[in-house]
Amino acid sequence: RRRGIARRLVEASLAEIRARGGKAAYLEVVAGNLPAYKLYEELGFVAYTDTIQYDWEGNQSLEEIPLPTGFSLHPISSFDWKRRMAFALRITPPGILHYEPIREDRFRPPLLVRLIGPLLNRMGGSRSQQFAMASDQGQTVALIGSRFRTRLGGVNSLEINLDPAHPELAEFLARHALSTIQKASPGRRIEI
């Protein structure tokens, strides 16, 4: 600490990114790490989002709660990239769009991945599930994506994207998603 090592590491990393033609760099900082915030701001970084990652040990049973009235939940294809992209375009705040524009290539898997991806996942001992929650009017209000292990070892992962206009759905979505992944692949830690 206080020897300039972090500054030199970040500066060297940025120089390497520029040398390879990179146009942007993103940093994730642990909440409350004020020395890191200060350093990154001095180097020209701008804070633009609050992403929180949780780890759930998966060793407790969860009771599901009833589906909220006026909404439906149904499985979707993991290759339904148009729905995911349209949802992201609708709910992403302008401040984040400045740094992470919504582009088709971020959502649309290449043809080879679409053709052999599911087979490779199964051979590697993992599966994925995708769900969409829609209002009675048919508007997508949440997307859930999970990847879970079918063989020993590893960690399960879960991503929930919720339209900020519907915060009342958060508890149902979290309980449903955790319960579903826990049943499919019990006893493993889940990164959320």
C-alpha positions in Angstrom: 0.0 0.0 0.0 1.0 3.6 -0.7 3.8 2.5 -3.0 2.1 3.2 -6.3 2.0 -0.4 -7.3 -1.7 -0.4 -8.1 -1.4 2.7 -10.2 1.5 1.2 -12.2 -0.4 -2.0 -12.7 -3.6 -0.2 -14.0 -1.5 2.1 -16.2 0.4 -0.8 -17.7 -2.9 -2.7 -18.3 -4.4 0.4 -20.0 -1.3 0.8 -22.2 -1.6 -2.9 -23.3 -5.3 -2.5 -24.0 -4.5 0.6 -26.2 -1.6 -1.2 -27.9 -4.0 -4.0 -28.9 -6.5 -1.6 -30.3 -8.9 -1.6 -27.3 -11.2 1.3 -27.0 -12.7 0.7 -23.5 -11.8 -0.8 -20.2 -14.1 -1.8 -17.4 -13.3 -2.3 -13.8 -15.3 -3.9 -11.0 -14.7 -2.6 -7.6 -15.8 -4.1 -4.3 -18.3 -1.7 -2.6 -16.7 0.5 -0.1 -13.2 0.2 -1.4 -12.6 4.0 -1.3 -8.8 4.0 -2.1 -9.6 2.0 -5.3 -12.4 4.4 -6.2 -10.1 7.3 -5.8 -7.3 5.8 -7.8 -9.6 4.8 -10.7 -11.2 8.2 -10.8 -7.7 9.8 -10.9 -6.9 7.6 -13.9 -10.1 8.7 -15.7 -12.6 6.0 -14.9 -16.2 7.0 -14.3 -18.6 5.0 -12.0 -21.7 4.2 -14.0 -23.5 1.2 -12.5 -24.1 -0.7 -9.3 -23.9 -4.4 -10.0 -24.1 -6.7 -7.1 -23.1 -10.3 -7.1 -24.3 -12.6 -4.4 -23.2 -16.1 -3.5 -25.8 -18.5 -2.1 -24.5 -21.6 -0.4 -27.5 -23.7 -1.5 -27.8 -25.5 1.8 -31.2 -24.3 2.8 -34.6 -25.1 1.4 -36.7 -22.3 0.0 -40.4 -22.2 -0.1 -41.8 -20.9 -3.3 -44.4 -18.2 -3.1 -47.4 -18.0 -5.5 -47.0 -16.4 -8.9 -48.2 -12.8 -8.6 -51.6 -12.0 -10.1 -51.4 -10.5 -13.6 -48.2 -12.2 -14.7 -47.2 -15.5 -16.3 -43.9 -17.3 -16.3 -42.8 -19.6 -19.1 -39.6 -21.2 -20.3 -37.9 -19.7 -23.4 -35.1 -20.9 -25.6 -31.6 -19.9 -24.6 -31.2 -18.7 -28.2 -34.2 -16.3 -28.0 -31.7 -13.4 -28.4 -34.2 -11.0 -29.9 -36.4 -11.0 -26.8 -33.4 -10.5 -24.5 -32.1 -7.7 -26.7 -35.5 -5.9 -26.9 -35.8 -6.2 -23.1 -32.4 -4.8 -22.5 -33.1 -1.9 -24.9 -36.3 -1.1 -23.0 -35.0 -1.2 -19.4 -31.3 -0.2 -19.6 -30.8 3.4 -18.2 -29.3 5.9 -20.6 -26.2 6.4 -18.4 -25.3 2.7 -18.8 -26.1 2.7 -22.5 -23.3 5.3 -22.9 -20.8 2.8 -21.6 -22.4 -0.5 -22.6 -24.4 0.0 -25.8 -27.0 -2.6 -26.7 -25.6 -4.3 -29.8 -26.9 -7.4 -31.6 -23.5 -9.2 -31.3 -23.8 -9.1 -27.5 -27.0 -11.1 -27.6 -27.0 -13.2 -30.8 -24.9 -16.3 -30.5 -22.8 -17.2 -33.5 -24.2 -20.0 -35.7 -21.6 -22.6 -34.5 -22.5 -21.9 -30.9 -26.2 -22.3 -31.7 -25.6 -25.6 -33.5 -23.2 -27.4 -31.1 -23.4 -25.4 -27.8 -26.2 -27.5 -26.2 -24.3 -30.7 -27.0 -21.0 -29.3 -25.6 -22.8 -28.2 -22.4 -24.3 -31.7 -21.9 -20.9 -33.3 -22.6 -19.3 -31.0 -20.1 -21.8 -31.7 -17.4 -23.9 -28.6 -17.4 -27.3 -27.4 -18.5 -29.0 -24.1 -18.8 -32.6 -22.9 -18.5 -34.2 -19.6 -19.5 -37.5 -18.2 -18.3 -39.5 -15.0 -19.2 -42.1 -13.4 -17.0 -44.7 -11.4 -18.9 -47.6 -9.2 -17.8 -51.1 -10.0 -18.9 -50.6 -7.5 -21.7 -47.8 -9.6 -23.0 -44.9 -7.3 -22.1 -41.8 -9.0 -20.9 -41.1 -7.8 -17.3 -38.3 -10.1 -16.3 -35.8 -12.7 -17.6 -34.2 -15.5 -15.7 -31.2 -17.4 -16.9 -29.5 -20.3 -15.1 -26.6 -22.6 -15.7 -26.3 -25.6 -13.4 -24.1 -28.6 -13.1 -25.3 -32.2 -13.9 -22.1 -33.8 -12.7 -20.0 -33.5 -9.6 -18.1 -30.3 -8.9 -18.5 -26.8 -10.0 -20.8 -23.9 -9.2 -24.2 -23.0 -10.4 -25.0 -19.5 -11.8 -28.1 -17.5 -12.0 -29.0 -14.1 -13.6 -32.2 -12.3 -13.0 -33.1 -9.1 -15.0 -36.1 -7.3 -13.7 -37.9 -4.3 -15.2 -37.4 -1.5 -12.6 -41.1 -0.6 -13.0 -42.0 -3.9 -11.2 -39.9 -4.2 -8.0 -42.7 -6.1 -6.4 -41.8 -9.2 -8.5 -38.2 -9.4 -7.1 -39.0 -11.8 -4.2 -41.0 -14.2 -6.3 -38.4 -14.3 -9.0 -35.5 -14.9 -6.6 -37.3 -17.6 -4.7 -38.5 -19.3 -7.9 -35.1 -19.2 -9.6 -33.2 -20.4 -6.5 -35.7 -23.2 -5.9 -35.6 -24.3 -9.5 -31.8 -24.4 -9.7 -31.6 -26.1 -6.3 -33.9 -28.9 -7.4 -32.0 -29.4 -10.7 -28.6 -29.4 -9.1 -28.8 -29.6 -5.2 -26.1 -28.8 -2.7 -24.0 -26.4 -4.8 -23.1 -22.8 -4.3 -25.0 -20.5 -6.6 -23.5 -17.3 -8.0 -26.3 -14.8 -8.5 
